[in-house]
Amino acid sequence: MGACCFTPVSPRLPPVVKIVSRQRLIPQSVYDIGVERDHNFLLADGSVASNCFNKSHSMAYGYVTYQTAYLKANYPVEYMAALLTANSGIQDKVQKYIATCMNMNIQVESPDINRSSLDFTPVDGNKILFGLSAVRNLGEGAIECILKARNEEGSFGSLAELCDRVDLRAVNRRALEALIQCGAFDRLSDNRNQLMHDLEFVLDWAQSRAKDRISGQSNLFDVLGGGGDSAEDSGDRVYEMAPNAPPVLPFEPMEKLRLEKELLGFYVSDHPLKSIQSRSQLLAPISLGDLAEQPEKTTLSAIVMLSSVKPIVTKKGDRMAIVEMEDLTGQAEGVVFPRTYAVVQEHIQADARLIVWGKADRRDDQTQIIIDEVEPVERVQMVIVEIALERANDIQQRDYLRQVILSLSNQGDEGNTSKVPVIGLIRAGGQCHFIRLGAQFRVSDSGRAVAALESAGFRAFCSTLIPDRAVAAVS
């Protein structure tokens, strides 16, 4: 790009702006007209100009900001539904907004064949229903056909009824499989695996009925089901007599979620990390959605699920890996260099749930994590020490506890292995309050730490993220 249009703010300034070099395009502070250095653009006559942000422009931005803030504060469900619809094609943003909904106690429900419309829709006060347009492999023609049949003849009672009422040339096998696997039929039958096996039989049956209707012939199922008092009763019996596959077990939970994610781009009905979300906050991890805000080279931890693993062999023949990680708020890339990979490679597997320790690193405007250590969430431990309220208010007792914990830590040692966090628990007013102690109070051996704390007169115990029996017992 050699030049761009510029609206002059003074009659003496020409309308063409000459860019000094591509290096000048790097984002930097914006200065007003007349600055002689650190500027963005140089005018053809040598005068200096900047990306001027005039008052009318800033006033418009401010007004829009006020409007959106008002809508979010007073109509949160409707606002978030509109936001999800507007960004339905941007997976990272949708995932981040779904996490925002969870923090706002707004539930985002899976698609529903009888309730979902084209876009995300507010339902039942504080819920948002997934829109059919966000389901992969479900074309616009199929959606129109389904919504038309539903509007004209009412809700569908089964997979067989839907296949019988819609045009199967528009709603083809691929579209029906997508609807089943994303959970759109869960209110009719929660065994998605059974529906997938039934589909082949139901399609043949529905196509045969469609041919009979075209030729004007009666179908055997219509004859057998025709003794009802009404056409509706007759139709129900016909659909009940539709052929089904032999019974099969439901999908395993992880397989069910994997298929759901393939079609929606993320987990909606559940998430492998959802059950440990609240407890994981005791470990002070960052959210991947906030990774870009972390200072570079900062040591951090995150509880993630590995969505994919790409093994790499270096020129020296060493093995390493590039991993795609996700949590409830977003996705990020992680790099496991050879020295670390040699130690943790058994845990670097797709679908593994891990807590990772590493450093933020920016490459090509993207922030990734250079992974130094990992631990399966099932093995993550924390030491919880109970502190009586009167002892917590006593500065001498607090200092005594501090010294006991620091004596168990080797934070200053070379080859430090202290990564088990210590959590304080204070009971007050019939409630339990958890206090996360700083990183300098982490210990390397949870069993030894519990024994030492109890010897010092404090009640302590070891807890894990999964299961949460210990935390639940004191909550």
Disulfide bonds with the S-S distance in Angstrom:
none
